[in-house]
Amino acid sequence: MAIFKGTIVVDNERCKGCELCTVACRLKLIRMSEAVNHKGYHYAQQIESDACNGCAACALGCPDACITVYRTKLES
């Protein structure tokens, strides 16, 4: 079975802070930042990149398509 390592990139300026990605992440690796974007919203950020498996549930749950997921296959 292949093992994947994932990481996410959030478009901070498009994120409206709805927190749907935090609910969608089964590993609870996404939180809202303390900083705000130019619209005044707290945007999503990944807490721990080493634990992400790249499942893309966060990206699928984002209504504004602000999240891009990158997956790397690790040698098994």
C-alpha positions in Angstrom: 0.0 0.0 0.0 1.3 3.4 -0.9 1.9 6.1 1.7 1.3 9.7 0.9 2.5 12.9 2.5 0.4 16.0 1.9 0.6 19.7 2.3 -1.9 22.4 1.6 -1.6 25.9 0.2 -4.4 28.4 1.1 -5.1 31.5 -1.0 -5.1 33.8 2.1 -6.7 36.7 0.3 -9.6 34.7 -1.1 -10.4 32.8 2.2 -13.4 34.2 4.0 -12.9 32.3 7.2 -16.0 30.0 7.0 -14.1 27.2 8.8 -15.6 24.5 6.7 -12.1 23.2 6.0 -11.4 22.8 9.7 -14.5 20.6 10.0 -13.7 18.6 6.9 -10.1 17.7 8.0 -10.4 14.4 9.8 -6.9 14.8 11.2 -7.7 18.2 12.7 -4.6 19.8 11.0 -6.2 23.1 9.9 -7.0 26.1 12.1 -7.9 29.7 11.5 -4.9 32.2 11.7 -4.7 35.0 14.2 -3.8 37.3 11.3 -6.4 38.7 8.9 -6.4 39.2 5.2 -7.2 42.4 3.4 -10.9 41.8 3.8 -10.6 41.4 7.5 -11.2 37.6 7.7 -9.1 35.1 9.6 -7.9 32.7 7.0 -7.2 28.9 7.2 -3.7 27.6 7.8 -2.2 24.2 8.2 -1.0 23.4 11.7 1.3 20.4 11.2 2.4 19.6 7.7 4.1 16.3 8.5 0.9 14.6 9.6 -1.2 15.5 6.5 -2.0 12.6 4.2 -3.2 14.7 1.3 -6.8 13.4 1.3 -8.0 16.7 -0.1 -11.2 16.7 2.1 -10.4 20.3 3.1 -10.2 21.4 -0.6 -13.4 19.6 -1.5 -15.2 21.3 1.5 -14.0 24.8 0.6 -16.9 26.7 -1.1 -14.5 29.2 -2.6 -11.8 26.8 -3.9 -9.1 28.6 -1.8 -7.2 25.4 -0.9 -4.8 23.5 -3.2 -3.5 20.1 -1.9 -0.2 18.7 -2.9 0.6 15.0 -2.4 3.9 13.2 -2.5 4.2 9.5 -2.6 6.7 8.2 -0.1 8.7 5.1 -0.7 7.1 2.1 0.8 
